[in-house]
């Protein structure tokens, strides 16, 4: 009888532990959450990341603290995220570029595209093919004809090797068998100064950078036209080589508990559908495009494969 009672007590204790464990798993977060943004404070990536984090935070009873850990084209911040404790209390927000591009250019990185959990995609950063307003080129066809007739003489600027704009233009030229002279800058801001001044033949700034500037947007690298430049055709319409836009979202270290990821994914979906996120996103000319974790992960991996093939074909290396 004593044995049976002890057995019953043991079963009861086990059940109670299971209940407590389940409650512990769902009681997230119980302390502040750190969100790493791998780019400088005040930039477009930082502003959009903070918008998303603020709306996600509003759905929990804890603070989500954004910290900027910029450097090495995002590799420093995402390196820290990859090596953070995978308990849900360190997240990352921003583009997938440090995962899809940097591992192909920086061989000593201690992470790759598989080192993270993908919580959600929140928006796409669409890029343009733009020329100064005073440029003689009024269409993509005219620009490409000029490149063809003057191999290596026309110049284009980008924010550095491995950035989405640089890869986008390189992809276009490589697949079109054309040659231009690339000028690499330390970021897009100095590139924009030279582009606006006419010291570059053309550039590939994002829609958010091109909007309201003295530029002529010839086309957008996207499958659909962008509301900010409705008269600019897409490269898909023109049947010319294009590339995926910048994919931005929310991430966690590999192995973060599924229950935590599910809560964050729901919060992210709610955030992307809210006016609190949509209104500032439209001011930034961001293309809102939600994807859940599984779809976002699949898209990021495909982007990593595609860009890896391109980087190897172009024999690109970090300087």
Residue pairs with C-beta under 8 A, 6 or more apart in sequence:
25 257
25 259
25 260
26 259
26 263
28 60
28 88
28 259
28 260
28 263
29 60
29 62
29 88
29 89
30 62
31 62
31 89
32 62
32 63
32 64
32 65
32 89
33 57
33 60
33 62
33 63
33 64
33 65
33 88
33 89
33 90
33 91
34 64
34 65
34 67
34 89
34 90
34 91
35 49
35 53
35 64
35 65
35 66
35 67
35 90
35 91
35 92
35 93
36 67
36 69
36 77
36 78
36 80
36 81
36 84
36 90
36 91
36 92
36 93
37 45
37 46
37 49
37 50
37 66
37 67
37 68
37 69
37 70
37 77
37 92
37 93
37 94
38 68
38 69
38 70
38 71
38 74
38 75
38 76
38 77
38 78
38 81
38 92
38 94
38 98
39 45
39 46
39 68
39 70
39 74
39 77
39 94
40 46
40 68
40 70
41 68
44 125
44 206
44 208
44 209
44 284
45 94
45 95
45 248
46 66
46 68
47 280
47 284
48 122
48 123
48 248
48 280
48 281
48 284
48 286
49 66
49 93
49 94
49 248
50 66
51 276
51 277
51 280
51 281
52 93
52 122
52 250
52 268
52 271
52 272
52 277
53 64
53 66
53 93
54 64
54 276
55 270
55 271
55 274
55 276
55 277
56 64
56 250
56 264
56 267
56 268
56 271
57 63
57 64
58 276
59 267
59 270
59 271
60 267
64 91
66 93
68 77
69 76
69 77
69 80
70 76
70 77
71 77
72 102
72 106
73 97
73 98
73 101
73 102
73 160
73 162
73 163
74 94
74 95
74 97
74 98
74 102
75 98
75 102
75 106
75 109
77 92
77 94
77 98
78 92
78 98
78 99
78 102
78 111
78 116
78 251
79 109
79 110
79 111
81 90
81 91
81 92
81 116
81 251
81 252
81 253
82 110
82 111
82 115
82 116
82 253
82 254
83 110
83 111
83 253
84 90
84 253
85 253
86 117
86 252
86 253
86 254
86 255
86 256
86 257
87 256
87 257
87 260
88 252
88 256
88 257
88 260
88 261
88 264
90 252
90 253
91 119
91 250
91 251
91 252
91 264
92 116
92 250
92 251
92 252
93 248
93 249
93 250
93 251
94 248
95 125
95 164
95 246
95 247
95 248
96 113
96 246
96 247
96 248
96 249
96 300
96 303
96 304
97 162
97 163
97 164
97 246
99 111
99 112
99 113
99 115
99 116
99 300
99 304
100 113
100 247
100 300
100 303
100 304
100 307
101 162
101 163
101 164
101 167
101 307
101 311
102 109
102 162
103 109
103 111
103 112
103 113
103 304
104 162
104 307
104 308
104 311
104 312
105 161
105 162
105 311
105 316
105 317
105 318
106 318
112 304
113 300
113 301
113 304
114 254
114 301
115 253
115 254
116 251
116 252
116 253
116 254
117 251
117 252
117 253
117 254
117 255
117 256
117 261
117 293
117 297
118 249
118 251
118 293
118 294
118 296
118 297
118 300
119 249
119 250
119 251
119 252
119 261
119 264
119 265
119 268
119 293
119 296
120 249
120 250
120 264
120 265
120 268
120 269
120 272
120 290
120 291
120 292
120 293
120 296
121 247
121 248
121 249
121 289
121 290
121 291
121 295
121 296
121 299
122 248
122 249
122 250
122 268
122 271
122 272
122 277
122 288
122 289
122 290
123 248
123 272
123 281
123 286
123 287
123 288
123 289
124 222
124 245
124 246
124 247
124 248
124 286
124 287
124 289
125 164
125 206
125 207
125 208
125 245
125 246
125 247
125 248
125 286
125 287
126 206
126 207
126 220
126 221
126 222
126 226
126 245
126 246
126 287
127 164
127 165
127 168
127 204
127 205
127 206
127 207
127 220
127 221
127 245
127 246
128 204
128 205
128 206
128 207
128 210
128 217
128 218
128 219
128 220
128 221
128 229
128 232
129 140
129 143
129 169
129 172
129 202
129 204
129 217
129 218
129 219
129 220
129 221
129 235
130 195
130 202
130 203
130 204
130 205
130 210
130 215
130 216
130 217
130 218
131 137
131 143
131 201
131 202
131 203
131 215
131 216
131 218
132 195
132 196
132 197
132 198
132 200
132 214
132 215
132 216
133 214
133 215
133 216
134 198
135 198
135 201
135 202
135 216
136 142
137 143
137 146
137 202
137 216
137 218
138 216
138 218
139 218
140 218
140 219
140 233
140 235
140 238
140 240
141 238
143 154
143 201
143 202
143 218
144 176
144 178
146 154
146 201
147 154
147 173
147 178
147 179
147 180
148 178
151 178
151 179
152 179
152 180
152 181
153 181
154 180
154 181
154 201
154 202
155 180
155 181
155 182
155 183
155 200
155 201
155 202
156 169
156 180
156 181
156 182
156 183
156 200
156 201
156 202
156 203
156 204
157 182
157 183
157 184
157 185
157 191
157 194
157 195
157 200
157 203
158 165
158 166
158 169
158 182
158 183
158 184
158 185
158 188
158 191
158 203
158 204
159 165
159 166
159 184
159 185
159 186
159 187
159 188
159 191
160 166
160 184
160 185
160 186
160 187
161 184
161 316
161 317
161 318
161 319
162 311
162 316
162 318
163 188
164 243
164 245
164 246
165 188
165 203
165 204
165 205
165 206
166 182
166 184
166 204
167 243
167 307
167 310
167 311
168 204
168 221
168 242
168 243
169 180
169 182
169 204
170 182
170 310
170 314
170 316
171 241
171 242
171 243
171 310
172 178
172 235
172 240
172 241
172 242
173 179
173 180
174 310
174 313
174 314
175 241
176 240
176 241
180 201
183 191
183 194
183 200
184 319
185 191
185 194
188 205
188 206
188 209
191 200
191 203
191 205
192 203
192 205
192 209
192 213
194 200
195 202
195 203
195 205
195 215
196 213
196 214
196 215
202 218
204 221
205 213
205 215
206 246
206 285
207 220
207 226
207 228
207 229
207 285
207 287
208 284
208 285
208 286
210 217
210 229
211 228
211 229
211 285
217 229
217 232
218 232
219 232
219 233
219 234
219 235
219 238
219 240
220 226
220 229
220 232
220 233
220 234
220 235
221 234
221 235
221 242
221 243
221 245
222 234
222 235
222 236
222 242
222 245
222 287
223 234
223 236
223 242
224 234
225 232
225 233
225 234
226 232
226 285
226 287
228 285
234 242
235 241
235 242
236 242
243 306
244 299
244 303
244 306
245 287
247 296
247 299
247 300
247 303
248 286
249 268
249 291
249 296
250 264
250 268
252 260
252 261
252 264
261 293
265 292
265 293
268 290
269 290
269 292
271 277
272 278
272 288
272 290
273 290
277 288
278 288
281 288
291 299
